[in-house]
Amino acid sequence: MQIFDNITRIVKDDLKDKIKLNSRVSVAAACFSMYAYKELKCEI
């Protein structure tokens, strides 16, 4: 299990390395903002 504190380890950076064109992503989190989604969407 990896722990992301969004300071030294950022979730977006990890996902950016793994998500490719036509990938499907499901997020289950206590807190996931629309801003985070927008950042991820712009990476594709």
PDB file of all heavy atoms in Angstrom:
ATOM      1  N   MET A   1       0.844  -1.178   0.000  1.00  0.00           N
ATOM      2  CA  MET A   1       0.000   0.000   0.000  1.00  0.00           C
ATOM      3  C   MET A   1       0.891   1.243   0.000  1.00  0.00           C
ATOM      4  O   MET A   1       1.874   1.314   0.717  1.00  0.00           O
ATOM      5  CB  MET A   1      -0.898   0.008   1.231  1.00  0.00           C
ATOM      6  CG  MET A   1      -1.782   1.231   1.282  1.00  0.00           C
ATOM      7  SD  MET A   1      -3.001   1.223   2.607  1.00  0.00           S
ATOM      8  CE  MET A   1      -1.985   1.604   3.997  1.00  0.00           C
ATOM      9  N   GLN A   2       0.527   2.193  -0.821  1.00  0.00           N
ATOM     10  CA  GLN A   2       1.248   3.454  -0.869  1.00  0.00           C
ATOM     11  C   GLN A   2       0.449   4.520  -0.147  1.00  0.00           C
ATOM     12  O   GLN A   2      -0.776   4.542  -0.228  1.00  0.00           O
ATOM     13  CB  GLN A   2       1.473   3.886  -2.310  1.00  0.00           C
ATOM     14  CG  GLN A   2       2.364   2.959  -3.085  1.00  0.00           C
ATOM     15  CD  GLN A   2       2.549   3.442  -4.511  1.00  0.00           C
ATOM     16  OE1 GLN A   2       2.119   4.498  -4.898  1.00  0.00           O
ATOM     17  NE2 GLN A   2       3.201   2.618  -5.306  1.00  0.00           N
ATOM     18  N   ILE A   3       1.153   5.393   0.534  1.00  0.00           N
ATOM     19  CA  ILE A   3       0.503   6.502   1.236  1.00  0.00           C
ATOM     20  C   ILE A   3       0.883   7.803   0.543  1.00  0.00           C
ATOM     21  O   ILE A   3       2.057   8.070   0.309  1.00  0.00           O
ATOM     22  CB  ILE A   3       0.909   6.539   2.721  1.00  0.00           C
ATOM     23  CG1 ILE A   3       0.430   5.260   3.401  1.00  0.00           C
ATOM     24  CG2 ILE A   3       0.333   7.786   3.402  1.00  0.00           C
ATOM     25  CD1 ILE A   3       0.865   5.119   4.837  1.00  0.00           C
ATOM     26  N   PHE A   4      -0.109   8.579   0.193  1.00  0.00           N
ATOM     27  CA  PHE A   4       0.094   9.867  -0.461  1.00  0.00           C
ATOM     28  C   PHE A   4      -0.309  10.963   0.517  1.00  0.00           C
ATOM     29  O   PHE A   4      -1.426  10.974   1.024  1.00  0.00           O
ATOM     30  CB  PHE A   4      -0.764   9.976  -1.728  1.00  0.00           C
ATOM     31  CG  PHE A   4      -0.388   8.960  -2.766  1.00  0.00           C
ATOM     32  CD1 PHE A   4      -0.996   7.724  -2.804  1.00  0.00           C
ATOM     33  CD2 PHE A   4       0.584   9.252  -3.697  1.00  0.00           C
ATOM     34  CE1 PHE A   4      -0.650   6.789  -3.758  1.00  0.00           C
ATOM     35  CE2 PHE A   4       0.943   8.319  -4.661  1.00  0.00           C
ATOM     36  CZ  PHE A   4       0.329   7.090  -4.689  1.00  0.00           C
ATOM     37  N   ASP A   5       0.608  11.884   0.763  1.00  0.00           N
ATOM     38  CA  ASP A   5       0.288  12.992   1.664  1.00  0.00           C
ATOM     39  C   ASP A   5      -0.007  14.277   0.893  1.00  0.00           C
ATOM     40  O   ASP A   5      -0.319  15.303   1.473  1.00  0.00           O
ATOM     41  CB  ASP A   5       1.418  13.217   2.670  1.00  0.00           C
ATOM     42  CG  ASP A   5       2.741  13.554   2.007  1.00  0.00           C
ATOM     43  OD1 ASP A   5       2.771  13.827   0.791  1.00  0.00           O
ATOM     44  OD2 ASP A   5       3.754  13.539   2.730  1.00  0.00           O
ATOM     45  N   ASN A   6       0.070  14.215  -0.424  1.00  0.00           N
ATOM     46  CA  ASN A   6      -0.143  15.354  -1.318  1.00  0.00           C
ATOM     47  C   ASN A   6       0.796  16.512  -1.030  1.00  0.00           C
ATOM     48  O   ASN A   6       0.511  17.654  -1.374  1.00  0.00           O
ATOM     49  CB  ASN A   6      -1.607  15.807  -1.321  1.00  0.00           C
ATOM     50  CG  ASN A   6      -2.435  14.950  -2.243  1.00  0.00           C
ATOM     51  OD1 ASN A   6      -1.923  14.380  -3.185  1.00  0.00           O
ATOM     52  ND2 ASN A   6      -3.701  14.835  -1.956  1.00  0.00           N
ATOM     53  N   ILE A   7       1.924  16.191  -0.396  1.00  0.00           N
ATOM     54  CA  ILE A   7       3.002  17.166  -0.216  1.00  0.00           C
ATOM     55  C   ILE A   7       4.259  16.608  -0.874  1.00  0.00           C
ATOM     56  O   ILE A   7       4.777  17.181  -1.821  1.00  0.00           O
ATOM     57  CB  ILE A   7       3.240  17.479   1.276  1.00  0.00           C
ATOM     58  CG1 ILE A   7       1.984  18.134   1.874  1.00  0.00           C
ATOM     59  CG2 ILE A   7       4.460  18.393   1.443  1.00  0.00           C
ATOM     60  CD1 ILE A   7       2.012  18.272   3.369  1.00  0.00           C
ATOM     61  N   THR A   8       4.730  15.472  -0.373  1.00  0.00           N
ATOM     62  CA  THR A   8       5.908  14.843  -0.965  1.00  0.00           C
ATOM     63  C   THR A   8       5.529  13.790  -1.997  1.00  0.00           C
ATOM     64  O   THR A   8       6.284  13.525  -2.925  1.00  0.00           O
ATOM     65  CB  THR A   8       6.793  14.200   0.118  1.00  0.00           C
ATOM     66  OG1 THR A   8       6.026  13.241   0.841  1.00  0.00           O
ATOM     67  CG2 THR A   8       7.325  15.249   1.075  1.00  0.00           C
ATOM     68  N   ARG A   9       4.384  13.170  -1.841  1.00  0.00           N
ATOM     69  CA  ARG A   9       3.855  12.194  -2.815  1.00  0.00           C
ATOM     70  C   ARG A   9       2.470  12.675  -3.223  1.00  0.00           C
ATOM     71  O   ARG A   9       1.570  12.750  -2.402  1.00  0.00           O
ATOM     72  CB  ARG A   9       3.765  10.804  -2.202  1.00  0.00           C
ATOM     73  CG  ARG A   9       5.141  10.195  -1.978  1.00  0.00           C
ATOM     74  CD  ARG A   9       5.019   8.740  -1.653  1.00  0.00           C
ATOM     75  NE  ARG A   9       4.183   8.076  -2.657  1.00  0.00           N
ATOM     76  CZ  ARG A   9       4.637   7.181  -3.528  1.00  0.00           C
ATOM     77  NH1 ARG A   9       5.885   6.827  -3.505  1.00  0.00           N
ATOM     78  NH2 ARG A   9       3.822   6.620  -4.378  1.00  0.00           N
ATOM     79  N   ILE A  10       2.323  12.988  -4.508  1.00  0.00           N
ATOM     80  CA  ILE A  10       1.077  13.570  -5.002  1.00  0.00           C
ATOM     81  C   ILE A  10       0.345  12.535  -5.847  1.00  0.00           C
ATOM     82  O   ILE A  10       0.927  11.923  -6.749  1.00  0.00           O
ATOM     83  CB  ILE A  10       1.368  14.843  -5.813  1.00  0.00           C
ATOM     84  CG1 ILE A  10       2.079  15.864  -4.902  1.00  0.00           C
ATOM     85  CG2 ILE A  10       0.089  15.432  -6.398  1.00  0.00           C
ATOM     86  CD1 ILE A  10       2.574  17.081  -5.613  1.00  0.00           C
ATOM     87  N   VAL A  11      -0.916  12.351  -5.550  1.00  0.00           N
ATOM     88  CA  VAL A  11      -1.741  11.362  -6.243  1.00  0.00           C
ATOM     89  C   VAL A  11      -1.766  11.634  -7.740  1.00  0.00           C
ATOM     90  O   VAL A  11      -1.624  10.730  -8.557  1.00  0.00           O
ATOM     91  CB  VAL A  11      -3.168  11.333  -5.661  1.00  0.00           C
ATOM     92  CG1 VAL A  11      -4.063  10.412  -6.463  1.00  0.00           C
ATOM     93  CG2 VAL A  11      -3.140  10.933  -4.202  1.00  0.00           C
ATOM     94  N   LYS A  12      -1.927  12.889  -8.117  1.00  0.00           N
ATOM     95  CA  LYS A  12      -1.994  13.246  -9.537  1.00  0.00           C
ATOM     96  C   LYS A  12      -0.762  12.765 -10.294  1.00  0.00           C
ATOM     97  O   LYS A  12      -0.867  12.238 -11.397  1.00  0.00           O
ATOM     98  CB  LYS A  12      -2.143  14.754  -9.698  1.00  0.00           C
ATOM     99  CG  LYS A  12      -2.225  15.196 -11.157  1.00  0.00           C
ATOM    100  CD  LYS A  12      -2.162  16.683 -11.289  1.00  0.00           C
ATOM    101  CE  LYS A  12      -0.727  17.078 -11.348  1.00  0.00           C
ATOM    102  NZ  LYS A  12      -0.332  18.088 -12.269  1.00  0.00           N
ATOM    103  N   ASP A  13       0.410  12.919  -9.707  1.00  0.00           N
ATOM    104  CA  ASP A  13       1.637  12.504 -10.380  1.00  0.00           C
ATOM    105  C   ASP A  13       1.691  10.995 -10.576  1.00  0.00           C
ATOM    106  O   ASP A  13       2.135  10.507 -11.617  1.00  0.00           O
ATOM    107  CB  ASP A  13       2.862  12.977  -9.598  1.00  0.00           C
ATOM    108  CG  ASP A  13       2.991  14.488  -9.602  1.00  0.00           C
ATOM    109  OD1 ASP A  13       2.385  15.146 -10.472  1.00  0.00           O
ATOM    110  OD2 ASP A  13       3.696  15.006  -8.715  1.00  0.00           O
ATOM    111  N   ASP A  14       1.215  10.254  -9.595  1.00  0.00           N
ATOM    112  CA  ASP A  14       1.194   8.799  -9.719  1.00  0.00           C
ATOM    113  C   ASP A  14       0.205   8.358 -10.794  1.00  0.00           C
ATOM    114  O   ASP A  14       0.520   7.518 -11.634  1.00  0.00           O
ATOM    115  CB  ASP A  14       0.839   8.158  -8.374  1.00  0.00           C
ATOM    116  CG  ASP A  14       0.957   6.650  -8.417  1.00  0.00           C
ATOM    117  OD1 ASP A  14       2.078   6.155  -8.636  1.00  0.00           O
ATOM    118  OD2 ASP A  14      -0.074   5.972  -8.249  1.00  0.00           O
ATOM    119  N   LEU A  15      -0.975   8.948 -10.796  1.00  0.00           N
ATOM    120  CA  LEU A  15      -1.981   8.595 -11.794  1.00  0.00           C
ATOM    121  C   LEU A  15      -1.540   9.009 -13.196  1.00  0.00           C
ATOM    122  O   LEU A  15      -1.799   8.305 -14.173  1.00  0.00           O
ATOM    123  CB  LEU A  15      -3.322   9.230 -11.447  1.00  0.00           C
ATOM    124  CG  LEU A  15      -4.019   8.662 -10.219  1.00  0.00           C
ATOM    125  CD1 LEU A  15      -5.264   9.467  -9.898  1.00  0.00           C
ATOM    126  CD2 LEU A  15      -4.366   7.199 -10.409  1.00  0.00           C
ATOM    127  N   LYS A  16      -0.879  10.142 -13.297  1.00  0.00           N
ATOM    128  CA  LYS A  16      -0.429  10.632 -14.600  1.00  0.00           C
ATOM    129  C   LYS A  16       0.504   9.632 -15.272  1.00  0.00           C
ATOM    130  O   LYS A  16       0.458   9.453 -16.485  1.00  0.00           O
ATOM    131  CB  LYS A  16       0.275  11.975 -14.422  1.00  0.00           C
ATOM    132  CG  LYS A  16       0.690  12.633 -15.718  1.00  0.00           C
ATOM    133  CD  LYS A  16       1.136  14.054 -15.492  1.00  0.00           C
ATOM    134  CE  LYS A  16       2.573  14.076 -15.037  1.00  0.00           C
ATOM    135  NZ  LYS A  16       3.141  15.433 -15.052  1.00  0.00           N
ATOM    136  N   ASP A  17       1.306   8.942 -14.489  1.00  0.00           N
ATOM    137  CA  ASP A  17       2.220   7.944 -15.044  1.00  0.00           C
ATOM    138  C   ASP A  17       1.502   6.675 -15.485  1.00  0.00           C
ATOM    139  O   ASP A  17       1.996   5.946 -16.334  1.00  0.00           O
ATOM    140  CB  ASP A  17       3.285   7.574 -14.012  1.00  0.00           C
ATOM    141  CG  ASP A  17       4.226   8.722 -13.720  1.00  0.00           C
ATOM    142  OD1 ASP A  17       4.344   9.634 -14.566  1.00  0.00           O
ATOM    143  OD2 ASP A  17       4.829   8.712 -12.631  1.00  0.00           O
ATOM    144  N   LYS A  18       0.342   6.395 -14.925  1.00  0.00           N
ATOM    145  CA  LYS A  18      -0.348   5.140 -15.195  1.00  0.00           C
ATOM    146  C   LYS A  18      -1.524   5.261 -16.157  1.00  0.00           C
ATOM    147  O   LYS A  18      -1.854   4.315 -16.850  1.00  0.00           O
ATOM    148  CB  LYS A  18      -0.830   4.535 -13.873  1.00  0.00           C
ATOM    149  CG  LYS A  18       0.330   4.086 -12.994  1.00  0.00           C
ATOM    150  CD  LYS A  18      -0.166   3.495 -11.709  1.00  0.00           C
ATOM    151  CE  LYS A  18       0.927   2.922 -10.868  1.00  0.00           C
ATOM    152  NZ  LYS A  18       1.941   3.846 -10.435  1.00  0.00           N
ATOM    153  N   ILE A  19      -2.167   6.419 -16.216  1.00  0.00           N
ATOM    154  CA  ILE A  19      -3.350   6.599 -17.058  1.00  0.00           C
ATOM    155  C   ILE A  19      -2.917   6.861 -18.502  1.00  0.00           C
ATOM    156  O   ILE A  19      -2.081   7.711 -18.761  1.00  0.00           O
ATOM    157  CB  ILE A  19      -4.222   7.764 -16.552  1.00  0.00           C
ATOM    158  CG1 ILE A  19      -4.777   7.443 -15.168  1.00  0.00           C
ATOM    159  CG2 ILE A  19      -5.357   8.046 -17.528  1.00  0.00           C
ATOM    160  CD1 ILE A  19      -5.504   8.594 -14.533  1.00  0.00           C
ATOM    161  N   LYS A  20      -3.484   6.116 -19.402  1.00  0.00           N
ATOM    162  CA  LYS A  20      -3.218   6.275 -20.829  1.00  0.00           C
ATOM    163  C   LYS A  20      -4.512   6.644 -21.543  1.00  0.00           C
ATOM    164  O   LYS A  20      -5.593   6.567 -20.962  1.00  0.00           O
ATOM    165  CB  LYS A  20      -2.655   4.971 -21.416  1.00  0.00           C
ATOM    166  CG  LYS A  20      -1.419   4.449 -20.704  1.00  0.00           C
ATOM    167  CD  LYS A  20      -0.261   5.405 -20.846  1.00  0.00           C
ATOM    168  CE  LYS A  20       0.953   4.875 -20.119  1.00  0.00           C
ATOM    169  NZ  LYS A  20       1.704   5.846 -19.412  1.00  0.00           N
ATOM    170  N   LEU A  21      -4.420   7.007 -22.797  1.00  0.00           N
ATOM    171  CA  LEU A  21      -5.590   7.353 -23.588  1.00  0.00           C
ATOM    172  C   LEU A  21      -6.589   6.197 -23.551  1.00  0.00           C
ATOM    173  O   LEU A  21      -6.200   5.036 -23.679  1.00  0.00           O
ATOM    174  CB  LEU A  21      -5.180   7.645 -25.030  1.00  0.00           C
ATOM    175  CG  LEU A  21      -6.265   8.179 -25.954  1.00  0.00           C
ATOM    176  CD1 LEU A  21      -6.809   9.500 -25.427  1.00  0.00           C
ATOM    177  CD2 LEU A  21      -5.708   8.356 -27.340  1.00  0.00           C
ATOM    178  N   ASN A  22      -7.843   6.496 -23.334  1.00  0.00           N
ATOM    179  CA  ASN A  22      -8.954   5.548 -23.244  1.00  0.00           C
ATOM    180  C   ASN A  22      -8.960   4.731 -21.954  1.00  0.00           C
ATOM    181  O   ASN A  22      -9.670   3.741 -21.863  1.00  0.00           O
ATOM    182  CB  ASN A  22      -8.997   4.618 -24.460  1.00  0.00           C
ATOM    183  CG  ASN A  22      -9.277   5.369 -25.734  1.00  0.00           C
ATOM    184  OD1 ASN A  22     -10.065   6.307 -25.746  1.00  0.00           O
ATOM    185  ND2 ASN A  22      -8.613   4.998 -26.803  1.00  0.00           N
ATOM    186  N   SER A  23      -8.176   5.124 -20.966  1.00  0.00           N
ATOM    187  CA  SER A  23      -8.228   4.463 -19.657  1.00  0.00           C
ATOM    188  C   SER A  23      -9.514   4.860 -18.949  1.00  0.00           C
ATOM    189  O   SER A  23     -10.076   5.920 -19.204  1.00  0.00           O
ATOM    190  CB  SER A  23      -7.043   4.891 -18.781  1.00  0.00           C
ATOM    191  OG  SER A  23      -5.836   4.406 -19.285  1.00  0.00           O
ATOM    192  N   ARG A  24      -9.962   4.004 -18.056  1.00  0.00           N
ATOM    193  CA  ARG A  24     -11.117   4.313 -17.218  1.00  0.00           C
ATOM    194  C   ARG A  24     -10.632   4.393 -15.785  1.00  0.00           C
ATOM    195  O   ARG A  24      -9.852   3.562 -15.340  1.00  0.00           O
ATOM    196  CB  ARG A  24     -12.181   3.232 -17.353  1.00  0.00           C
ATOM    197  CG  ARG A  24     -12.761   3.206 -18.759  1.00  0.00           C
ATOM    198  CD  ARG A  24     -13.808   2.178 -18.886  1.00  0.00           C
ATOM    199  NE  ARG A  24     -14.948   2.638 -18.091  1.00  0.00           N
ATOM    200  CZ  ARG A  24     -16.108   2.032 -18.058  1.00  0.00           C
ATOM    201  NH1 ARG A  24     -16.290   0.950 -18.754  1.00  0.00           N
ATOM    202  NH2 ARG A  24     -17.094   2.488 -17.330  1.00  0.00           N
ATOM    203  N   VAL A  25     -11.100   5.404 -15.079  1.00  0.00           N
ATOM    204  CA  VAL A  25     -10.651   5.631 -13.705  1.00  0.00           C
ATOM    205  C   VAL A  25     -11.865   5.748 -12.795  1.00  0.00           C
ATOM    206  O   VAL A  25     -12.810   6.459 -13.102  1.00  0.00           O
ATOM    207  CB  VAL A  25      -9.807   6.924 -13.603  1.00  0.00           C
ATOM    208  CG1 VAL A  25      -9.411   7.205 -12.169  1.00  0.00           C
ATOM    209  CG2 VAL A  25      -8.592   6.835 -14.497  1.00  0.00           C
ATOM    210  N   SER A  26     -11.816   5.038 -11.694  1.00  0.00           N
ATOM    211  CA  SER A  26     -12.818   5.179 -10.641  1.00  0.00           C
ATOM    212  C   SER A  26     -12.104   5.643  -9.389  1.00  0.00           C
ATOM    213  O   SER A  26     -11.037   5.128  -9.056  1.00  0.00           O
ATOM    214  CB  SER A  26     -13.503   3.840 -10.359  1.00  0.00           C
ATOM    215  OG  SER A  26     -14.219   3.415 -11.482  1.00  0.00           O
ATOM    216  N   VAL A  27     -12.687   6.619  -8.719  1.00  0.00           N
ATOM    217  CA  VAL A  27     -12.067   7.156  -7.515  1.00  0.00           C
ATOM    218  C   VAL A  27     -13.030   6.978  -6.352  1.00  0.00           C
ATOM    219  O   VAL A  27     -14.186   7.383  -6.426  1.00  0.00           O
ATOM    220  CB  VAL A  27     -11.723   8.650  -7.687  1.00  0.00           C
ATOM    221  CG1 VAL A  27     -11.177   9.223  -6.393  1.00  0.00           C
ATOM    222  CG2 VAL A  27     -10.730   8.837  -8.817  1.00  0.00           C
ATOM    223  N   ALA A  28     -12.533   6.353  -5.307  1.00  0.00           N
ATOM    224  CA  ALA A  28     -13.285   6.233  -4.064  1.00  0.00           C
ATOM    225  C   ALA A  28     -12.433   6.892  -2.989  1.00  0.00           C
ATOM    226  O   ALA A  28     -11.387   6.363  -2.608  1.00  0.00           O
ATOM    227  CB  ALA A  28     -13.547   4.774  -3.722  1.00  0.00           C
ATOM    228  N   ALA A  29     -12.832   8.060  -2.571  1.00  0.00           N
ATOM    229  CA  ALA A  29     -12.052   8.804  -1.586  1.00  0.00           C
ATOM    230  C   ALA A  29     -12.983   9.638  -0.725  1.00  0.00           C
ATOM    231  O   ALA A  29     -14.047  10.060  -1.176  1.00  0.00           O
ATOM    232  CB  ALA A  29     -11.045   9.711  -2.286  1.00  0.00           C
ATOM    233  N   ALA A  30     -12.555   9.861   0.485  1.00  0.00           N
ATOM    234  CA  ALA A  30     -13.344  10.697   1.388  1.00  0.00           C
ATOM    235  C   ALA A  30     -13.373  12.133   0.886  1.00  0.00           C
ATOM    236  O   ALA A  30     -14.352  12.845   1.068  1.00  0.00           O
ATOM    237  CB  ALA A  30     -12.768  10.638   2.796  1.00  0.00           C
ATOM    238  N   CYS A  31     -12.318  12.540   0.216  1.00  0.00           N
ATOM    239  CA  CYS A  31     -12.240  13.915  -0.279  1.00  0.00           C
ATOM    240  C   CYS A  31     -11.526  13.914  -1.624  1.00  0.00           C
ATOM    241  O   CYS A  31     -10.342  13.606  -1.706  1.00  0.00           O
ATOM    242  CB  CYS A  31     -11.491  14.784   0.733  1.00  0.00           C
ATOM    243  SG  CYS A  31     -11.377  16.500   0.235  1.00  0.00           S
ATOM    244  N   PHE A  32     -12.247  14.219  -2.684  1.00  0.00           N
ATOM    245  CA  PHE A  32     -11.663  14.317  -4.013  1.00  0.00           C
ATOM    246  C   PHE A  32     -12.378  15.462  -4.704  1.00  0.00           C
ATOM    247  O   PHE A  32     -13.560  15.379  -5.024  1.00  0.00           O
ATOM    248  CB  PHE A  32     -11.858  13.017  -4.790  1.00  0.00           C
ATOM    249  CG  PHE A  32     -11.096  12.981  -6.094  1.00  0.00           C
ATOM    250  CD1 PHE A  32      -9.745  12.687  -6.112  1.00  0.00           C
ATOM    251  CD2 PHE A  32     -11.736  13.226  -7.290  1.00  0.00           C
ATOM    252  CE1 PHE A  32      -9.038  12.647  -7.305  1.00  0.00           C
ATOM    253  CE2 PHE A  32     -11.042  13.193  -8.496  1.00  0.00           C
ATOM    254  CZ  PHE A  32      -9.692  12.897  -8.500  1.00  0.00           C
ATOM    255  N   SER A  33     -11.685  16.562  -4.902  1.00  0.00           N
ATOM    256  CA  SER A  33     -12.339  17.773  -5.399  1.00  0.00           C
ATOM    257  C   SER A  33     -12.486  17.768  -6.917  1.00  0.00           C
ATOM    258  O   SER A  33     -11.803  17.041  -7.640  1.00  0.00           O
ATOM    259  CB  SER A  33     -11.539  19.006  -4.980  1.00  0.00           C
ATOM    260  OG  SER A  33     -10.338  19.093  -5.725  1.00  0.00           O
ATOM    261  N   MET A  34     -13.354  18.612  -7.390  1.00  0.00           N
ATOM    262  CA  MET A  34     -13.519  18.805  -8.823  1.00  0.00           C
ATOM    263  C   MET A  34     -12.252  19.414  -9.419  1.00  0.00           C
ATOM    264  O   MET A  34     -11.937  19.198 -10.574  1.00  0.00           O
ATOM    265  CB  MET A  34     -14.732  19.695  -9.122  1.00  0.00           C
ATOM    266  CG  MET A  34     -16.053  19.017  -8.784  1.00  0.00           C
ATOM    267  SD  MET A  34     -16.249  17.397  -9.580  1.00  0.00           S
ATOM    268  CE  MET A  34     -16.363  17.861 -11.289  1.00  0.00           C
ATOM    269  N   TYR A  35     -11.511  20.162  -8.617  1.00  0.00           N
ATOM    270  CA  TYR A  35     -10.249  20.728  -9.092  1.00  0.00           C
ATOM    271  C   TYR A  35      -9.247  19.616  -9.394  1.00  0.00           C
ATOM    272  O   TYR A  35      -8.517  19.679 -10.370  1.00  0.00           O
ATOM    273  CB  TYR A  35      -9.672  21.712  -8.073  1.00  0.00           C
ATOM    274  CG  TYR A  35     -10.598  22.878  -7.811  1.00  0.00           C
ATOM    275  CD1 TYR A  35     -11.267  22.985  -6.608  1.00  0.00           C
ATOM    276  CD2 TYR A  35     -10.803  23.857  -8.780  1.00  0.00           C
ATOM    277  CE1 TYR A  35     -12.130  24.047  -6.369  1.00  0.00           C
ATOM    278  CE2 TYR A  35     -11.663  24.911  -8.555  1.00  0.00           C
ATOM    279  CZ  TYR A  35     -12.324  25.006  -7.345  1.00  0.00           C
ATOM    280  OH  TYR A  35     -13.180  26.038  -7.110  1.00  0.00           O
ATOM    281  N   ALA A  36      -9.224  18.599  -8.554  1.00  0.00           N
ATOM    282  CA  ALA A  36      -8.335  17.464  -8.786  1.00  0.00           C
ATOM    283  C   ALA A  36      -8.745  16.742 -10.068  1.00  0.00           C
ATOM    284  O   ALA A  36      -7.893  16.367 -10.874  1.00  0.00           O
ATOM    285  CB  ALA A  36      -8.363  16.507  -7.599  1.00  0.00           C
ATOM    286  N   TYR A  37     -10.046  16.560 -10.267  1.00  0.00           N
ATOM    287  CA  TYR A  37     -10.536  15.917 -11.487  1.00  0.00           C
ATOM    288  C   TYR A  37     -10.126  16.731 -12.717  1.00  0.00           C
ATOM    289  O   TYR A  37      -9.657  16.182 -13.716  1.00  0.00           O
ATOM    290  CB  TYR A  37     -12.057  15.760 -11.446  1.00  0.00           C
ATOM    291  CG  TYR A  37     -12.618  15.238 -12.732  1.00  0.00           C
ATOM    292  CD1 TYR A  37     -12.525  13.893 -13.056  1.00  0.00           C
ATOM    293  CD2 TYR A  37     -13.222  16.097 -13.642  1.00  0.00           C
ATOM    294  CE1 TYR A  37     -13.015  13.408 -14.255  1.00  0.00           C
ATOM    295  CE2 TYR A  37     -13.707  15.618 -14.840  1.00  0.00           C
ATOM    296  CZ  TYR A  37     -13.613  14.289 -15.153  1.00  0.00           C
ATOM    297  OH  TYR A  37     -14.080  13.827 -16.331  1.00  0.00           O
ATOM    298  N   LYS A  38     -10.265  18.038 -12.625  1.00  0.00           N
ATOM    299  CA  LYS A  38      -9.916  18.911 -13.754  1.00  0.00           C
ATOM    300  C   LYS A  38      -8.430  18.769 -14.095  1.00  0.00           C
ATOM    301  O   LYS A  38      -8.076  18.697 -15.265  1.00  0.00           O
ATOM    302  CB  LYS A  38     -10.234  20.368 -13.407  1.00  0.00           C
ATOM    303  CG  LYS A  38      -9.896  21.341 -14.505  1.00  0.00           C
ATOM    304  CD  LYS A  38     -10.185  22.770 -14.074  1.00  0.00           C
ATOM    305  CE  LYS A  38      -9.699  23.750 -15.115  1.00  0.00           C
ATOM    306  NZ  LYS A  38      -9.764  25.117 -14.653  1.00  0.00           N
ATOM    307  N   GLU A  39      -7.583  18.714 -13.079  1.00  0.00           N
ATOM    308  CA  GLU A  39      -6.150  18.544 -13.310  1.00  0.00           C
ATOM    309  C   GLU A  39      -5.854  17.227 -14.007  1.00  0.00           C
ATOM    310  O   GLU A  39      -5.033  17.165 -14.923  1.00  0.00           O
ATOM    311  CB  GLU A  39      -5.378  18.639 -12.000  1.00  0.00           C
ATOM    312  CG  GLU A  39      -5.326  20.032 -11.433  1.00  0.00           C
ATOM    313  CD  GLU A  39      -4.555  21.005 -12.301  1.00  0.00           C
ATOM    314  OE1 GLU A  39      -3.491  20.616 -12.832  1.00  0.00           O
ATOM    315  OE2 GLU A  39      -5.021  22.135 -12.464  1.00  0.00           O
ATOM    316  N   LEU A  40      -6.507  16.159 -13.577  1.00  0.00           N
ATOM    317  CA  LEU A  40      -6.291  14.856 -14.202  1.00  0.00           C
ATOM    318  C   LEU A  40      -6.812  14.823 -15.627  1.00  0.00           C
ATOM    319  O   LEU A  40      -6.182  14.290 -16.523  1.00  0.00           O
ATOM    320  CB  LEU A  40      -6.962  13.749 -13.382  1.00  0.00           C
ATOM    321  CG  LEU A  40      -6.296  13.405 -12.062  1.00  0.00           C
ATOM    322  CD1 LEU A  40      -7.165  12.434 -11.297  1.00  0.00           C
ATOM    323  CD2 LEU A  40      -4.919  12.807 -12.303  1.00  0.00           C
ATOM    324  N   LYS A  41      -7.973  15.433 -15.838  1.00  0.00           N
ATOM    325  CA  LYS A  41      -8.567  15.436 -17.177  1.00  0.00           C
ATOM    326  C   LYS A  41      -7.670  16.163 -18.179  1.00  0.00           C
ATOM    327  O   LYS A  41      -7.548  15.742 -19.322  1.00  0.00           O
ATOM    328  CB  LYS A  41      -9.941  16.094 -17.128  1.00  0.00           C
ATOM    329  CG  LYS A  41     -10.692  16.010 -18.434  1.00  0.00           C
ATOM    330  CD  LYS A  41     -12.085  16.553 -18.292  1.00  0.00           C
ATOM    331  CE  LYS A  41     -12.790  16.457 -19.631  1.00  0.00           C
ATOM    332  NZ  LYS A  41     -14.125  17.004 -19.586  1.00  0.00           N
ATOM    333  N   CYS A  42      -7.007  17.201 -17.739  1.00  0.00           N
ATOM    334  CA  CYS A  42      -6.132  17.977 -18.629  1.00  0.00           C
ATOM    335  C   CYS A  42      -4.888  17.199 -19.025  1.00  0.00           C
ATOM    336  O   CYS A  42      -4.239  17.547 -20.002  1.00  0.00           O
ATOM    337  CB  CYS A  42      -5.718  19.284 -17.953  1.00  0.00           C
ATOM    338  SG  CYS A  42      -7.080  20.447 -17.776  1.00  0.00           S
ATOM    339  N   GLU A  43      -4.550  16.159 -18.294  1.00  0.00           N
ATOM    340  CA  GLU A  43      -3.351  15.384 -18.598  1.00  0.00           C
ATOM    341  C   GLU A  43      -3.527  14.465 -19.781  1.00  0.00           C
ATOM    342  O   GLU A  43      -2.571  13.996 -20.370  1.00  0.00           O
ATOM    343  CB  GLU A  43      -2.925  14.545 -17.375  1.00  0.00           C
ATOM    344  CG  GLU A  43      -2.500  15.373 -16.198  1.00  0.00           C
ATOM    345  CD  GLU A  43      -1.239  16.174 -16.476  1.00  0.00           C
ATOM    346  OE1 GLU A  43      -0.415  15.738 -17.293  1.00  0.00           O
ATOM    347  OE2 GLU A  43      -1.088  17.238 -15.879  1.00  0.00           O
ATOM    348  N   ILE A  44      -4.757  14.172 -20.141  1.00  0.00           N
ATOM    349  CA  ILE A  44      -5.015  13.228 -21.240  1.00  0.00           C
ATOM    350  C   ILE A  44      -5.087  13.945 -22.558  1.00  0.00           C
ATOM    351  O   ILE A  44      -5.525  14.985 -22.706  1.00  0.00           O
ATOM    352  CB  ILE A  44      -6.310  12.417 -20.978  1.00  0.00           C
ATOM    353  CG1 ILE A  44      -6.102  11.615 -19.725  1.00  0.00           C
ATOM    354  CG2 ILE A  44      -6.650  11.542 -22.143  1.00  0.00           C
ATOM    355  CD1 ILE A  44      -7.321  10.843 -19.297  1.00  0.00           C
TER     356      ILE A  44
END
